[in-house]
Every structure is written in C-alpha cells, then in structure tokens.
C-alpha cells in the first residue's frame, strides 16, 4: 500500500534590514552610489567613443565590448515601449551574423599580406 505524502510548503524569507537604522549615513551612501553610477556611465561612454573613433579597434572583439558598454547604458529600458525593447534585443541577434562576414571580408586582404611576410 503506497504511503500518503503530505503537501507541505515552507516559506523562507531573506530580509536586508542592515540599512534600516542608519538614517545618519543615508546621504553618504546615496552620494557614493551616485558617484559610482556617474563613473560607470562616463567609462562606458569613453569606451564607446574610443572604439568608434580609433580605426585599429574596428575588430569584432572591440565591437562586442562596445555593444556591452552600450547595453550597460539602456538601464532605463524597462520604461521603453515593448516594441523598442524588441528592436534593441533583436539587433544583437541579427546584426552580428550579417556584419561579421563583411568585416572579415574587408580585412582578409590585409591579413593575407601580414601572413605572407
């Protein structure tokens, strides 16, 4: 005769209450996080600018890094309409397979010259 199993659910909570009582330090924490956020934006924009301006960095690896930096900026994408979010998501799926053969095709003569010498 099979044993009957009870349907038991357990709930576990993880509560972060460490900053609840630190009213004095909240402005300091806000300032530190805000400065870090601005620094992240500046570094991402700087990397995007450098990769787009310097012709020697127009390689798939650096373009990928540039896309990651741009993706790190779209944080407010939750507020965008779903159609815009879908377009942004599909560009990463469609554009690289189309552009990689073009990039490698344009660089192939240069690569062959380097390997001949």
Secondary structure, 3 states (H helix, E strand, C coil): CCCCCCCCCCCCCCCCCCCCCCCCCHHHHHHHHHHHHHHHHHHHHHHHHHHHHCHHHCCHHHHHHHHHHHHHHHHHHHHCCHHHHHHHHHHHHHHHHHHHHHHHHHHHHHHHHHHHC
